[in-house]
Amino acid sequence: MDPHIKGDSVKQEDLGSGRILKAPENFLSREGIKTVFAEAKNGRRSFIRSAFAAAVAGAAVPAALAQGNPVPSEGGDPNILNLPEHTKGLGQGVAAEGSYGKPSKFEANVQRRQSPGLTQTTQASVSFAPLQSLFGIVTPSGLHFERHHQGWWDIDPSKHRLMINGMVKNPKVLTMDEIMRLPSVSRFHFIECGANTAAEWGNVAVPTCQYTHGMISCSEFTGVPLITLLELAGADLKNGKFVLAEGADGSSMTRTIPMSLITSGEVIVAYGQNGEMLRPENGYPLRLIVPGVQGVSWVKYLRRLEVGDKPYATKDEAIHYIDLQPDGLHRQYTNLQECKSVVTTPSGGQVLLDKGFYNITGLAWSGKGKVKKVDVSVDGGRNWRQARLESPVLSKALTRFNIDWVWDGKPALIQSRATDDTGYVQPTYKQLRAVRGTRSIYHNNAIQSWLVQENGEVKNVQLS
């Protein structure tokens, strides 16, 4: 049994004032990137092994970092004894007409963040979702990660059109009004960029969960099943094996979608996200939803669907978004996002301020279906214990997991390992690199490791 993890019942003496200092909510600096690379280069793995071995051997460890504002030993807590202003007077009135609700000013640092130097222009770049600051499984629309190929646009829906052509009896050009009057569905699904965690293929590259795994989000999407639109156009569903989806932005993003995914009813032509219209940076007024498939196929600003009998081999699936193999060959059309997970608390950049009880929590997902279970280790994979899955557990959606843990102030290596309902188990870096090498970019679903140091600081590390 793992001595660091307690079961569902927690002893009263373990309920210490376990507190966590949040990860720094600021732009990843070039200096920070250099520091992470230097630590990885200078043998952090050896440090991890030696530090952990010392802990197992019972080596003496300094007390945990003590910060924050402890309760005064005498006189009581002034935040309780003294009435604050908000309990003695009138607050602000109802929101003014035409306003849109915003987060508290005290949460202003919870933002999408860019990585400097990642691309030469922000119009073809990424912003990362702050996974370490989120709860549940739904990503607020304003924090949904972004990936653009030619920048985002705010398109007038009254002028936007969707063309359906190719192997169809009745080619169509539909307005937004015509699409939105059709029967709709609403479903929760995750979208993950194929390049999520790409920087970590060779070694540790970035410090926090936001940058290692923040190219994923989960929303409730509303729209019309694509099969409904194809049937309206009289598509040849027998001989038409593929559909080309084309976007209206300057890159004319085009992707091939297998008809087998469409006839299952899962693929949606969406106009809604989290109860409102799509945000412009997420494809307003129309985008394709392809559950379980990498985000590049979720074509934004969708303007054309063409039915064909073979893959279209567009530049963004024949040249880009391919998987380089160790022998120099590359795989094409590797669309599926395999089972994956990450612990979001404790995670890189955070600081554990006290020994005692903590709730380890994180996210798991699979492009093949539902997450069946998540195992958590606090000793680098030597021992595992099954975590609780929070409901709802949905197909091809994020799943929240958590497990109790009592930190004793010694070094800990926290990992999560997800298994989906097909039996697929999330691999270690050693297992993944044995097949894929270290020169790839896409589809890195290896187990993530966080090192909790003796002083409570949490670092991104990798185990060979």
N, C-alpha and C positions, 0 to 999 in steps of 0.2 A: 504493500500500500504506500502511496506517495505521502511522505510525512509533511510535505508543505501544503497539501490541500486537504481541507476539511470537507465533510459531506454536507448534506442539506441542513443538518442541525449544527449550529455554531455555538460553542461554549461561551458563557458570559464573560469569562476571563480573557477570551480572545478578542472581544469587541473593544479593542483599543481605539485611540483616536486616529485611525489610519487615514491620512490625508494625502492628496496628490496635488502637486503643483503642475498646472497645465503646461503643455508644450508651448514654446514661444510662437505666438500667432503673428508672425511677420514674414516678409518676403525672404525666401531662401537667398542668402548672400553668396557671392562668389567665394568669400573667405570661408564661409561655412562649408561649402562644397569641397574646398581644398582640404579643410580639416578632416572631413569624413574620409576622403581618399587617403590622406596621410596616415590616419589611424589604421585603415585597412591594410595599407602597404607595409606599415611598420610592425606587423605581427599581432594585431588584435586577437586573431584566432588563438595564437599561443597563449596570450594573456588570459583569454577566456578559459582555456583548458586548465592552466595552472591555478587560476583563482578558484575555479570550481572544485578542482581536486583538493585544494587547501580547505575549502568549506566542508567537503565531504569528510575530510580527515579530522574535522573539529578544530581547525585553526581559530585563534582568537580574532574577533572582528570588532572594529570600532562601532560605537553606537550609531544608530541611524541619524541622518541629517535632521536637525531640529530647526524649523523655520516657522513663519506665520505668526499669528497672534494668539498665544495660549491664554486660557481663561485665568484671570488673576486669582491667586490663592486666597486673597482676602478682599472683602468688599463686594464680591460678585461681579458679573459681567455687565459693564455699562451699556452694552447693546440691548440688554434685557431690562435693566433697572431704570434707565433713562428713556422716556417716551420720545421716539423720533418724530420729526415734523409730519410725516405722512399719517400719523395717528391722531394729530391734533388739529388738522385743518382740512379745507376742501381741496380735492385734487383737480385735475384738469377735466374739462367737459368732454362730451362725446366727440369722436373724430369729426373734423370739419368735412363738409360735403365735398365729394370728389377726391378725398385723400385715400391713400392705400396703406394698410397697416404695416408697420416696420418693427424689427426687433428692438429690444431694450438697448439703450445707449451703453449699458454695461456688457453687452454681447457684441459690441461693434467690431471686435477683432476676429470674430468667427466669420471668415470670408473664404471665397475661392482665391487661390494663390497661383502665381506663375512661377516658373523656374527660369532665372536669368540665363541667357545664353543658350537655351534649349533650341530655339530656332532664330533665324535672322529677322523675322518679322512677326509681330503679334497677330497678324491676319491669318497666319498659318501656324498656329501654336495651340497651347493647352493651358487651361486653368484647372487646378486640382481641388476636389471637394475635401472639406475638413472632417474626415471620418472620425477623428479622435474627439470631436466636439458634438457629435450627433447621437441621437437616441433612436430606439426602435429600428425600423427598416426603411422608412420613407425619407428620401432626401428632399428638403424644401427646394422648390423650383429655383429660388434665388441662389442656392448653393450647389446646384447640379453642375457637375464638371462640364467643361467646354472643350471641344476639339473642332477647330475650323481649318479649312483648306484654302479659303480665300476671304476670310472674314465673315461676320454675320450681317444680316440685313433685316430691316423691319418692313416687310412686304405688305402692301395694301391688299387685304383679302378680297375686296370687290373686283380686283383686276387679276387675281391669281387664277390659273386654270390648270386642270389635270387632264392630260391626254392619255388615252388607252388605245394602242395600235398594235400592229404585228399580226399574229395568227388569231385574229378575231373576226367574227362575221359583221359586227356593227361597231366600227371605231367610234370612240366617244371623246368629247371634250367637255369636261364637267366644271361647273363653277363651285365655289365653296358652299353657296346656298344649296345647291343640288346635292352635294355630298352630305351636308349636315342634316338634311331632311330624311336620310336613309336610316334604317334601324342600326343602332350603335351598341357597342359593348365597352365595358370598362374593366381593365385588368392591371394587376400589379406585376411589374417585371423589372429586372435589373438591366442596365446597359453598361457594358465594360469595353473600353477601348482595347483593341488587340495589343497595344503597346503598354498597357498597365504593368507596372513593375519592370519595365524594360531596362531601366538603368542598372538593375541589380544582377543582370545575367553573368557578368564577369566577376564582380565583387561588390561589397558594400559601396553605395554611391551617394545616398541621400539620408538625412538623419531621422525624419519623422514619418509617421503613418500617412500623413497627407500627401507626401511626395512619393512614398513607396507604392501606395495602393489607391491614391485619390482619383484615379481615372475610372471610377465606377460610381454609379448612382442608381437609385431605385425609386420609381414613381408609379402612380396609378395613371395609366394612359387610357384615353377615351377616343373612340373612332369607329370606323366601318371596317369589318373584316375584308381583307383584300379579295378573297374568293367571291364575295358578294359583287364587287365592282367588275371582276372578270366575267362573272356569269351574266351581268347586265350587258356587257359588250359582246357576249357570245363567243368567249374564248375557246379555242380548241384545247380542251384539257387533256385529251388523249395523246396528241402529238406534240403539244406545246410543253416542253419539259422544263423550261426556264423562263423567268421574267427579268427584263432589264429595268432597273429603277434609276431614274435620272433626276438630279437636283437642279434647282434654278439659280444657284450661286455661280460666281465667276469661274469656279473650277469645274463646273458641270459634272460633279461627282456622279459616277455611274457604277452600279454593282449588279452582279448576277445573283438572282434569288432562285433556288431550286423550287420547282412547282410542288414537290412533295411537302415542303414546309407550308406552302400556301393552302393546299387542299386540306391540310389538317385543321384549318380555321384559326391558327394562332397568329398569323401575320395580320397586322392592323394598319390601315391608313388613318393616322391619328391627327386630331386637331386639339385635343384636350390633354391636360397634364395636371394632376393633383387638384382637380375640381375647377380649373379655369382653363382658358385658352393657353396653348403653348407659349412659352417665352420666345422672343425673337432669336436669342442665342441658341435656342433648342429647336429651331426649325419652323417657327410661326410663318404661315398659318397651317402647314401640312408637313408631316414627316412620316416615314415608314417605321413601323415597329416590328422587329424580327427577333422574337424571344430566343435567348440562348446563343445568339450569333453575335460576333464582335461588332462593336459600335459603328464601324465604317459602313456597314450594310444598312444601318438605320438612316437612310438617306433623308437629309433635311431639305426643306423648301421643295418638296416633291412636286415635279411638274409633268413627268412622263413615265408610263409603264408600257413596255413592249414585250409581247409574248413571242418566244422563239423556241426552236428545237435543239439548241446547243448553247453552251456557255458563251458569253460575249467577249471574254478575255480582254476586258478594259484595262487601262493602265493601272488602276488602283486595285487590281486583283491578279494581274499577270506580271507586273514589274514591282509594284509596291504591295505591302501587306502580304509578303511571302516569308516562309520560314527557311532560313539558311541552315543547312545540315553540316555536320563535321566533315563530310567528304566533298564539300563544295557544291553539291546539288542543292536545290531548294524545293520546298513543297508549296503548291498553289492551292487555293480554295480551302484553306484550313480555317474555316469560319467559326467552328464551335468553341465556346469558352468552357474549358474543363473545370472540374470541381476545384474550389479554392477557398481559402479562409485567411483571416488575419485578426489578431488580437488588437483591439483599438485602445484598451486601457487595462493595464499599463502598457504604454508604447513609447517609441523613441521621442526624446525631448522632454518627457514628463519626469517628475521627481517624486518619489515616495518620501514623505516627510516624517513618517513614524513607522516603527514596527507595529504589527498587529493585523487586524482583519482588513482584507480588500476583496472586492468583487471583480474578478477578471471577466471582461466582456469583449465581444468582438462580433464579426460578421462572417457568414459563410454563404456560398452560392454555387450553383452548377448549371451549365447550359444544357445539361441532359435531362433535368427534371428537378426533383426535390432533394434537399439535404436530408440524409438519413440520420447522421450523427456527427458530432464534433468531439474529438478527444483533445484534452489540454495537458501539457507537460510543463513543469516548472524546473526540471533538471536536465534540459537539453535533449529530451527524448528517451531518457532511461526508463522513466515510468510515465504512464498515461492514465488519465481518469476522464470518464465521459462527462461532458458538460450538459447543462440543461438547454434545451431549445425553446425559445420563447415563441408563443403562438402569435400570428398564424405562420405556419410553415407552408409556403406556396411554391408551386412549380416555377422554376426559372425566375425566382425573385430572391432578394436578400433574406437571409434568416439570421436573427439575432441569437447569440448564445451567451451563457454566463456560467461561472462556477465560483464557489467560495475558496478563499485562500488566506492563510495566515502567514505573513512574512516575518521571518525570524531575524532579519537584519543581515543575513548572509547573502552572497551572490546567488542569483537565480537566473535561469535561462528559460524564458517563457515562450512556448510554441503552441500552435493549434493545428490540428490535422482533421480535415473534413472528409466525409464519405458520403456519396450520393446514393440514390435509390437504385442505381444500376450496379452498385458494388464497387465503383471506381473510388480509389483512395488517393488523396492528395499526396504527391511525391515529395521526397527530400530534394535538396539541390544536387546531391550526389547522384540520385536516381535520374533526375531530369537531365543533368549534363551528360550522363553516360549515353543517353539517346540523342540529345539535341546539341551537345557541345556548349561552347561559351560565346559563339559569335552571332547568335540569333538576336532578334529584337522582340518578336511577338510571342504571345501566349506563354508567359512565365507564370506558372501556377505553383511554384515550389513553396514549401513550408517556410514561413517567416519566423525569425528568432529575434527576441528582444532580451538584452542582458540588463538585469537589475544589479547595479553595482552596490558595494557596501555602503556608499554614501547616499543611496536612494536614486541616483541618476540612472535613467534608462537609455540604453544605446542600441542602435541598429547593428546587428552582427550576423555573420554567416558561419555555419559549421560545415567543415569539409567531410 
